[in-house]
Amino acid sequence: MSPRNSAKNREIREKSMKKIMGAAFTLVAKQGYEATSISQIAAQAGVSKGLMYNYFEGKGDLLEKLVTTALDEGDKILQGLMGDAPGQTLQNIFEWFFKELRDRPGYWRLMAEFTFRIDKFPFVHDMATEKMKSYVDFIKGLLEQLGFPNPADEARVITALFDGIAIQHMVIKDDYPLREMERFLIGKYCNKKNSNIAT
C-alpha cells in the first residue's frame, strides 16, 4: 500500500470513528446507556454495524473511548484557561464551567450517566480518580497563591460544587440560577475587580 493510500485510509478511519462517537454521544446523552443499542448508534452515524465492530469491540469499548476523549479534551481546555494571575485563571475556570453548562448540557448528561452507574463502568472510577486529583491539585495551587488558609479543602469544595451544580442544573434546567451562582463563586474565590460577567 502506497503512503498516499495509507494516509487516505487513516483519514477515512478517523472520520468514521468521529461519526460513530458523535452518534453514541448524542444517543446516550438523550436516552441513557442501557436504552441505546449498537444498531441505533450505527443508524444515527449512517454506518453498518459491521463497520462499527471494525473500530470498537462493542458498546462498552465505544463508551470508554468517549469518556477518555472527553477527559483529554478537558485537559487541553484547562491549559487554555491560564491567565496572567491566579485569580484570573480561577475566574476563567468558573466562567468556562458555567458556559459549558449553558451550551453543552448533553456532555454533562453523558458524564452523569457514567458517574451514577460507576459500578457498571469500572474504568470510570480509575480515570475519574486520576483526573479529579489532578484538577484538585491544580485549583489548590491557585488558591495557595491567592492566600486561602485551607487551599486543599477549598479545592475539594469547589470540585464538589461543580458536580452538585451540574446535577441540579440537569434536573431543574432553566430554573437553576446559573448566573447568580457564577457571580457568587467568582466573588468568593477570585479578585472581584476582574469579574466581567454579563448581567
C-alpha positions as CSV (number, residue, x, y, z in Angstrom):
1,M,0.0,0.0,0.0
2,S,1.4,3.4,-1.0
3,P,1.9,6.1,1.6
4,R,-0.8,8.2,0.0
5,N,-3.3,5.3,0.2
6,S,-2.3,4.6,3.8
7,A,-2.8,8.3,4.8
8,K,-6.2,8.3,3.0
9,N,-7.3,5.2,4.8
10,R,-6.3,6.7,8.2
11,E,-8.3,9.8,7.3
12,I,-11.4,7.7,6.4
13,R,-11.0,5.7,9.6
14,E,-10.7,8.8,11.8
15,K,-13.8,10.4,10.2
16,S,-15.8,7.2,10.6
17,M,-14.8,6.9,14.3
18,K,-15.7,10.5,14.9
19,K,-19.1,10.0,13.3
20,I,-19.8,6.9,15.4
21,M,-18.6,8.5,18.6
22,G,-20.7,11.6,17.9
23,A,-23.8,9.4,17.3
24,A,-23.1,7.5,20.5
25,F,-22.7,10.7,22.5
26,T,-26.0,12.1,21.2
27,L,-28.0,9.0,21.9
28,V,-26.6,8.1,25.3
29,A,-26.9,11.7,26.5
30,K,-30.5,11.8,25.3
31,Q,-31.8,8.3,26.3
32,G,-29.2,6.7,28.5
33,Y,-26.7,3.9,28.1
34,E,-29.0,1.0,28.6
35,A,-31.6,2.2,26.2
36,T,-29.0,2.8,23.5
37,S,-28.2,-0.1,21.2
38,I,-25.4,-0.7,18.7
39,S,-28.0,-0.7,16.0
40,Q,-29.2,2.7,17.0
41,I,-25.7,4.1,17.1
42,A,-24.9,2.7,13.7
43,A,-28.1,4.1,12.2
44,Q,-27.5,7.5,13.7
45,A,-23.9,7.5,12.4
46,G,-25.0,6.3,9.0
47,V,-22.7,3.2,9.0
48,S,-23.2,-0.5,9.2
49,K,-22.9,-2.5,12.4
50,G,-20.1,-4.4,10.8
51,L,-18.1,-1.2,10.3
52,M,-18.6,-0.3,13.9
53,Y,-17.1,-3.6,15.1
54,N,-14.1,-2.8,12.9
55,Y,-13.4,0.1,15.1
56,F,-14.8,-0.8,18.5
57,E,-15.1,-4.1,20.3
58,G,-18.6,-3.3,21.5
59,K,-20.8,-0.7,23.2
60,G,-18.7,-0.7,26.3
61,D,-15.4,-0.1,24.4
62,L,-17.1,2.7,22.4
63,L,-18.3,4.4,25.5
64,E,-15.0,4.1,27.3
65,K,-13.3,5.8,24.3
66,L,-16.0,8.5,24.5
67,V,-15.2,9.3,28.2
68,T,-11.4,9.1,27.5
69,T,-11.7,11.6,24.7
70,A,-13.9,13.9,26.8
71,L,-11.4,13.9,29.7
72,D,-8.5,14.5,27.4
73,E,-10.3,17.4,25.8
74,G,-10.8,18.8,29.3
75,D,-7.1,18.8,29.9
76,K,-6.4,20.8,26.7
77,I,-9.2,23.3,27.6
78,L,-7.7,23.8,31.1
79,Q,-4.3,24.8,29.6
80,G,-6.1,27.4,27.5
81,L,-7.7,29.0,30.6
82,M,-4.4,30.0,32.1
83,G,-4.5,33.8,32.9
84,D,-1.8,36.3,33.9
85,A,-2.7,35.9,37.6
86,P,-4.1,33.0,39.7
87,G,-7.3,34.9,40.4
88,Q,-7.9,35.4,36.7
89,T,-7.2,31.8,35.9
90,L,-9.7,30.7,38.5
91,Q,-12.2,33.1,37.2
92,N,-11.6,31.7,33.7
93,I,-12.3,28.2,35.0
94,F,-15.6,29.3,36.7
95,E,-16.7,31.2,33.5
96,W,-15.8,28.2,31.3
97,F,-17.7,25.8,33.6
98,F,-20.9,27.8,33.6
99,K,-20.7,28.4,29.9
100,E,-20.4,24.7,29.3
101,L,-23.5,24.0,31.4
102,R,-25.4,26.5,29.3
103,D,-24.0,25.5,25.9
104,R,-23.4,21.7,26.2
105,P,-25.9,20.1,28.5
106,G,-25.6,16.8,26.6
107,Y,-22.0,16.5,27.7
108,W,-22.9,16.8,31.4
109,R,-25.8,14.3,31.0
110,L,-23.4,11.8,29.5
111,M,-20.8,12.2,32.3
112,A,-23.6,11.9,34.9
113,E,-24.8,8.7,33.2
114,F,-21.4,7.1,33.9
115,T,-20.9,8.7,37.3
116,F,-24.2,7.3,38.6
117,R,-23.6,3.9,37.1
118,I,-20.0,3.6,38.2
119,D,-20.5,0.0,39.3
120,K,-21.2,-0.9,35.7
121,F,-18.3,1.1,34.3
122,P,-15.3,0.3,36.5
123,F,-13.0,2.1,34.0
124,V,-14.7,5.4,35.0
125,H,-13.5,5.0,38.7
126,D,-9.8,4.8,37.7
127,M,-10.0,7.6,35.2
128,A,-12.1,9.8,37.4
129,T,-9.9,9.3,40.4
130,E,-6.8,10.3,38.5
131,K,-8.4,13.3,36.8
132,M,-10.1,14.5,40.0
133,K,-6.8,14.5,41.8
134,S,-5.1,16.5,39.0
135,Y,-7.9,19.1,39.0
136,V,-8.0,19.4,42.8
137,D,-4.2,19.9,42.8
138,F,-4.4,22.5,40.1
139,I,-7.1,24.5,41.8
140,K,-5.3,24.1,45.2
141,G,-2.2,25.7,43.6
142,L,-4.2,28.7,42.5
143,L,-5.9,29.1,45.9
144,E,-2.5,28.8,47.7
145,Q,-1.2,31.7,45.5
146,L,-4.4,33.7,46.4
147,G,-3.7,33.2,50.1
148,F,-6.5,30.9,51.1
149,P,-5.8,29.3,54.5
150,N,-7.0,25.8,53.6
151,P,-6.4,25.5,49.9
152,A,-6.7,21.7,49.6
153,D,-10.1,21.6,51.4
154,E,-11.3,24.6,49.4
155,A,-10.2,23.0,46.1
156,R,-12.2,19.9,47.0
157,V,-15.2,22.1,47.9
158,I,-15.0,23.8,44.5
159,T,-14.9,20.5,42.6
160,A,-17.8,19.1,44.6
161,L,-19.7,22.3,43.9
162,F,-19.2,21.8,40.2
163,D,-20.7,18.3,40.5
164,G,-23.6,19.5,42.5
165,I,-24.4,22.5,40.4
166,A,-24.2,20.4,37.2
167,I,-26.6,17.8,38.6
168,Q,-29.1,20.4,39.9
169,H,-29.0,22.2,36.6
170,M,-29.7,18.9,34.7
171,V,-32.7,18.4,37.0
172,I,-34.4,21.8,37.1
173,K,-32.8,23.2,33.9
174,D,-33.6,26.9,33.2
175,D,-35.0,27.4,36.7
176,Y,-31.5,26.9,38.2
177,P,-29.8,30.3,38.9
178,L,-26.6,29.7,36.9
179,R,-25.7,33.4,36.6
180,E,-26.2,34.0,40.3
181,M,-24.0,31.1,41.3
182,E,-21.4,32.1,38.8
183,R,-21.2,35.6,40.3
184,F,-21.2,34.2,43.8
185,L,-18.3,31.8,43.2
186,I,-16.2,34.4,41.4
187,G,-16.9,36.9,44.2
188,K,-15.9,34.4,46.8
189,Y,-12.8,32.9,45.3
190,C,-11.4,35.4,42.7
191,N,-10.4,39.1,42.6
192,K,-13.8,40.8,42.4
193,K,-12.2,43.6,40.2
194,N,-11.7,41.0,37.5
195,S,-15.3,39.9,37.3
196,N,-16.9,40.8,34.0
197,I,-19.9,38.5,33.9
198,A,-22.8,39.8,31.7
199,T,-25.9,40.9,33.5
